[in-house]
Amino acid sequence: MGNSPSKTGNAEELVKTTLFERERNGITYRIPALVYLRHCHTFLAFAEKRTSPSDCDAKILVMRRGTLKEDGTVQWASSEEMTTASFPNYRTMSPCPVFEKNSRTLFLFFICVRGNTTERKQCITGKNRTRLCCVSSSDDGHTWSPATDLTESVIGETIHKWATFAVGPGHGVQLENGRLIIPAYTYYIKYRCCSYPIPFTVLPRALSIYSEDFGQTWHMGKMLGKKSCECEMAEIIDHEGRSHLYCNARNSGYRCEALSENSGVYFDKPHVARELVEQRCGCQGSVIGFPAPEFVPNDDAESKACGTSLLSPDTQTWLLFMHPTNKSSRRDMGLYLNRSPLHSSGWDKPRIVHRGPSGYSDLAYNGDKDQFSCLMECGKESELEQISFMSFTLNDVMQTGNAFCL
């Protein structure tokens, strides 16, 4: 099973490859996460395996390994169940991988939730039944360590103020200074009465979980000061070489954005991004940073003659964001490009990559071939039908055509 990116910039040539598909017995695959290991030209695609679409029926994480070939195709191995990423009597959810380049260690964070306890019940009762967990691999995902429960060492007594929490879902990031970042969010209990949370005071807040010693120990940053739920983060390098950590979080109506100037310890002045629409209840989205190109396509006559134009970007980094574009329902998956990510209104209009039901997604940047890849929930009647993989180039994203996925 292969997937080949466009070689000519013609958007019509791009295709999706189904990696996980709903089965007749009700088994459903949800919540994709994707990581690309550049040194071995390997994609690892993760998802939750559920006995039904319900969050309560999540059971175990699954993984597929894809090898990037010289001709640009990806050869996928069969699905594997990640048996070590689990604890008895808990269900495993929200995969969030991050690769530590120096030691070539892959960390996979996830949460384990007790029994069939729902997120809503935890928010109503204020009784947290969720654990922060991690497995690691030093051989590119061929074998995995036993699961480690990091709840006490990372969250500690603060857990009593959290009704529940989760990581990602989707990829983490390693910053240029070596710090590892895991995006996370919590439902924070602001007020209690008779041990129960006061209604409407339990609100989601995004934050980072980070490591300064290449994954040996982990710490949590401060929560965003604005409603913000499932999130992903990306590093932005400005024209002076300074690092900024960007957070893009689920919200209601519009996405929530924030910047950290201290590598995720806390985020300043979160705000809504009016170019990035959300459905009423929101949906997870994915964001990545990548090196700003020196030359890109342009539409004016002179640049069309030579095919490129020279840019002087404000930053050394551009951002790519993936999310359903329909304002009223989870439909029409789109890619948004931001060429000035330190400005609050730098997002281009989206390029549609799937017409129809669309859900969660995750992006990866393949630096050695200057391409992008993604996983996305999608289908004809429901976004829960399949999780598909697709590769594309920056030229494809910048095409004037509105849809380019077959």
N, C-alpha and C positions, 0 to 999 in steps of 0.2 A: 504494500500500500504506500503510495508516494504522493507528494505534493510539490509542485514546481512553481516557483515565483515567476512573475513576468520578467522576460529578458529584454523586451522592447519598449517598456513603458506603456504598452497598450493594456488598459485596465480590463478589457473584455477577456483577456487570457487567464485571469486569476480564477482559481477554483478552491473549493473547500474539501477537506478530507475528514470524514467522520471518525472520531477516535472512540467515543463512548456513545452508545445508543440505547434508548429505553427498550426493555425486553417485554415479551408478551406476558410474563408472569408478574409484571408490575415493577420489577427492579428498575430503578431510575438513577441516573448519574447526574450529579449537580456540583456546583461550586468549583470551577476550574482554577488551576494554578499552573504556571509554566515557568521553567527556568532553562536557559541555554548555557551549556558548559563549553566555552569557546576552545579550550585546550584540547578537547577530544571530539569536537564537532557533534555534540550530543544534546538533544532536547529531552527533558523529562517533563511529562504531562501528568498532573495529579488531579484527582476528583474524589468526591464523596460517593460511595456506593450505598444506596438506600433501597429498602424494600417497597417504598412508595415515594411519591413526591414530597411527603410531609417531612419537616425538620425532625420530628420525633422518631422517624424511621431511618435516620442515618445509622449506618452500622460500622463501616470500615473505610479507610482510604485505599484507593487503587492508583496505580502508576503505569504509564506506557513510556517506553524508551524509543526515541527516534534518532536515527543516524543521518546526518546531513552529508549527502554524496557530492562528488565533484561537479556533477551536472546540475546541482541545485535542488534535486529531489530529496525527499526525506523518507527513509525506510523505517517503518514502525514495527516494533516487536509486539507480542501479545500483552494483554493486560495482566498485571500482577497485583495481588492483594498485599498490602503492607501490614503484615501481622504483628510486627513489633511496635507499630504506632497505635497502641491501644492499652487500655486497662480494664480488668474485669468489671462488669456491671456498669460500664460507661460507654457512651457512643462517641465516636471520633468525628470531628467536624473541622471546617475552616483551614484547609492546607495553606501554608505560607512558607515557601522555600527561600533560602538566601545562601549564596555561595561565597565562602571566604577564600580569596584568591591566593593568599600567601601559603597557607597550609593545604590548599585544595580540599577543604572540608565543606561538605554540603550539609546545612542545617535545615531540617523541616520542622517548623513550628505548627501546632494545631491546638485545639481545645478538646477536652473530654468532658461530657455532660452526663451527670448521673441519671441512669435509667431513661425514662421518657419525659423528664421534667422539661417544660417548655420555657422559652425566653420570657413569655408573658407571665407565667406563674412566678418566676423568679423576681420579676419587676413588681408584681402585686404583693408578694409576701416579704420581699427583701431578703430572702434566704438564698444565698448563692450556692449553686450546685455545679459550678464549672471549674475546671482545673486548666492551668497553663502547662502545656507539655511540649516535648521536643525529642526528636531522634536525629542522629547524624550519620553521615557516611563519608569515609575517606577513600572510597574506590568508585566515585562517580555514580553512586546510587545502585551498585550491584548488591551490596549488603548494607544493613542498617543496624545501628546500636539498639539496645533496649530503650524503651521510653523513659524519659526523666520528667518527673513532676517538679516544675519550677515555681509553683504558686507561692510557696512560703518564702523562698529566697528572693523572688523578684517583687511580689506584691505585698507580702507580709500582712500586717494588721490592717492595711488599707482595704483589704478584701471585704471587711465588714461594712464599708461604705459603698461597695459595688454590688448592685443587685445581680448583675451578670456581666460578662465581657466576652470578647473574642479577638482573634488576630486576623489581620487582612480583611477578607481572604484575598489571595493573590500573592505576588512575589514581594520579598524584601529587597534591600539594596545595601551594597557596601560603598561607603563614601571614599573619596580620594585619600582622606587621612586614615583609612583603615577601619573606621567605626562601622559596625554592622547595625542595620536598622530593621526592626520588625514593626510594621504598622499595626495598630491595635485600636480598640475602642471599648468603652465601658458604659453601662447604664448606672450613672452616679446617683446615689441617694442623698439628696440635699437635706431633707428633713424627715424625721420619724415621729410617730405618735403611738405610744404603747407598743413599741418595737416594730410597728409596721410603717412602711413608707407612706408619707402623705401623698394622696393622688395628685398627679400632674407635676410632681416635683422630681420624678425620676426621669432624667433626660440623658440621651447619649452624648458622649464626649470622646473625641479622638485623641490619641496620644501615641508616643513611640516607646518601644522597648528596644534598648540598645546595648551593645557590648563594645568596650574599649580595648579588650584584650583578646581579640580574634575568636570570641565565642566561649572563652573560659568562664566568664561570669556575665550576668545580665542585670540591667537596671531599667526602671521605668521613668519616663519623662513626665512633665506636667500636662494636664489635660488642656485642650483648646478651650477658650473662654466663650464658645458659641456652640449651639447644637450641631453635632457632627457625628456621623455613625461610621459604617464600614468605610475604610480608607486605604489609599496607597500613597506612597511617597517617592520622590525623585530628587536627585541632587542637581542643582543648577550652579554652573561655574560662570561668574560674570567676566567682563572684559579685563578686569584687573587680577583675575585668578582666584577670587574669593569664592568660598563655598556657601550656598544657601540651600537648606532642605525645604522642599516644597511638599505640602500636604493637600490632597484632593479627597474630600470626604462626601459621603452620601448625606443628603439633606432632603427637605421637602420643597418642591418648586424649582430650586436652583442648587447647584453644587456649592459646597463650602470650600474655600481655599484659605491657606495660611502659609507663612514662611517662618522658618527658624534660622537664626543667625548663629546658633550654638550647637549645631548638629543634632537637633532633636530634643534637647533638654526641655525647652518650651518654645511655643509658637506665638508670634506676635500678630495682633490685629486680624483675626479671622474675618472673612467677608464672603458674601455670596458672589458667584460668578454668573452674571446674567446671560452670558453667551452659552452656558452649559445648563440646559434645561433638565429638570427632574420630573418624574411622575409624582403624583400627590404623596404617595408613600415612599417614593424614591427607589433606587436600584443601585447595586454595587457597580463601580466603574474601575477602569484600569488606567494608570498613567506611567510613562517612562520618560527619562531624559536621554538625549543622544547628542553627539557632537554636531554643532551647527555646520552645515556644508559651506564650503567656500564658493561653490557655484551651484545654482539651482535653476530649474526651468522658469521661464517668464513668458508673459503673453504679448509683450509689445513686439512690433514688427522687427526691430533691430535685433533683439535677443533671439527671436525665432529664427533669424537667418543664421546665427552662430550656435543656437541651441542652449545657451547658458547665460547667466548674468552674475556679476560679482556683487557680493553682499558685504556690508559692514555691520554685523549684528551687534546688539547691545550686550549680548552674552555669548559665551562659547558653547552654550547648551540650548537646544530647542526641546520642546515637550510634545508628546503625542498622547492623546487621551481617547479612550474607547468607552462608549456608553450608548444605550438606546436613545434615539433622537426624538421619538414621539412624546408629546407633552402629556398625553392622557393615558397611555398604556405602554407596556414593555414591547416596543416594536421598532423595527428599522435601525439596526445597529449601525453606528457611525464612528468615524475617526475624525478627531479635531486636532489641528496643528496649531502650535503656539510658537511663533518666531521671536517673541519678546516676552519671555515668561516672567520677568520681574515687573511687568505692567499688568494691571488687573483686567484689562480688556484686550488682551493680545490674541484671543482665539479666533481662528478662521472658521468659516461655516463648515459643517461636517461633510465628509464623503461617506455615502451609505455603502456598507459592505454586505448587508443582508436585509432584503426586503421581507418583512414579516415578523413573527414573534421572535423576540431577542431578550436575553437576560444577562447573567453575569459573564465576565470576560477576564482575560489576563493577557498582557502584552510582553514581548521579549524583543530585545535588540541584538541582532547577530552582527557584531562589529566587523568580523573578518570578511564578510561578504557584503557589508553595508546594506543589510536587509532587515526587515521586521517580521515577526511572526506573532500569532495570537491564537488563543483558545476562546471559544464563545459558545454559550448556550443558545440554541436556535432551533427552528423547525418551521413546518408549514402551518400547523394548527396550534402548536404550543411551543414555547421556548424550552420546555422540559423534554422534548423529543430526543435531542442529541447534544453532544459537545463536539464541536468541529475545530479543526486546525487549518490555518491559512497563512501563507507567506506573501510578502509584497515589498515594494521599494518605496522610497520617498517620492519618486516620480509618480508612482501609482496614487499615492495619497493626494498629490497636488494636481491630479488630472481634473479638467473642467467638467468631465462627465459626472453624473450624480450617483451612479451605482456601478460597481465594477466586479461584483462577485457572481459566479455561476453556481 
